[in-house]
Amino acid sequence: MILLLAVTAAAAQTGVQPRAACSDYPSHNGSAGASMVPAGQVSKVFSSSVARDYLVVEFGLCPAPGQTLDLALLDFALNDGADSRSYPATPEEAAWHGKKPPGPIGQGPHVVAEGGIIVGSHTGFTTYGGVGVDNRPAPSPPPPDPADDPYAIEGRMRRMAFPAGTADRPVAGYLYFPKASARKPKAGAYGLEYSLNRSREELALRLK
């Protein structure tokens, strides 16, 4: 019962619905199916920078009735048909391109410096200066456009990511492979490798 609830929760967290059958994917076998997501679609759903830097693969897992399958993110790789392989990034890494800033700044010290000249009828003029410290927060920068906000993009990428783990019913989601380590395949198709229940599988994926 606990396992069933966990699988149901995992499936509910993804924004990608599994297809009716594995055979509905362009590349498929008896237990899984996959498709390369077109760059134009990646740009619309996430951002143009994600489409520029990542290959996005839709992957669906199709356990048979009574069968339980287990897949982790580290079980996947995308090969170019030769010796080059790319491994999936997490939604956080993909959304921020590996450059997520540290957490929000708290209500730390706010330093104010001032200086000037005082003019008097009897004393002539004198200069003064000083530094004040209080706990006011630093001014916040203007909010970014929602289409380019990495926090919003990360949220969408998390919702649509493949829910890795144990499943006994169909699940689907996206995998994000860095283009920097994915050379263009010489044969016109990438090989999506994955280890399923200790068995190595591979699906051919053609670029769109």
HELIX and SHEET records of a PDB file:
HELIX    1   1 ILE A    2  ALA A   12  1                                  11    
HELIX    2   2 CYS A   22  ASP A   24  5                                   3    
HELIX    3   3 ALA A   39  VAL A   45  1                                   7    
HELIX    4   4 SER A   48  ASP A   53  1                                   6    
HELIX    5   5 LEU A   73  ASP A   75  5                                   3    
HELIX    6   6 PRO A   91  TRP A   96  1                                   6    
HELIX    7   7 PRO A  150  MET A  160  1                                  11    
HELIX    8   8 LYS A  179  SER A  181  5                                   3    
SHEET    1   A 4 SER A  27  HIS A  28  0                                        
SHEET    2   A 4 ALA A  32  MET A  36 -1                                        
SHEET    3   A 4 TYR A  54  LEU A  61 -1                                        
SHEET    4   A 4 VAL A 171  PRO A 178 -1                                        
SHEET    1   B 2 LEU A  69  LEU A  71  0                                        
SHEET    2   B 2 GLY A 165  ALA A 167 -1                                        
SHEET    1   C 4 ARG A  85  SER A  86  0                                        
SHEET    2   C 4 PHE A  76  ASN A  79 -1                                        
SHEET    3   C 4 ALA A 189  LEU A 196 -1                                        
SHEET    4   C 4 SER A 199  ARG A 206 -1                                        
SHEET    1   D 2 HIS A 110  GLY A 120  0                                        
SHEET    2   D 2 GLY A 124  ASP A 134 -1                                        
END                                                                             
